[in-house]
């Protein structure tokens, strides 16, 4: 499974970005997809996930970020609104088979920088 993210960049506080991730798998619908992020000097943290039709978000992004997917295109998206400087991080797309607990496939990451 290969995951490739895109859509990162530099944005002012209050702005929006949409991250995209394309997965090279035959049965994309068999995978749960998630987004994680890692800020400098911090551990990687969960941001949002799509599992079996339900979504879950970290408290820090609830109401601002939205995860979605297009199974026909093998794509997962993260719409990020009302961005804050503390959202600055490298964002990673992740995948796991639906029945597994841990994400075991990762993209290379895309940088998101939010200026104040």
Secondary structure, DSSP 8 states (H G I E B T S, - for coil): --EEEE--EEEETT--EEEEEEE--S-GGGEEEEEEEE-TTS--EEEEEEETTEEEE-TTTTTTEEEEEETTTTEEEEEE-S--GGG-EEEEEEEEETT-SS--EE---EEEEEE-
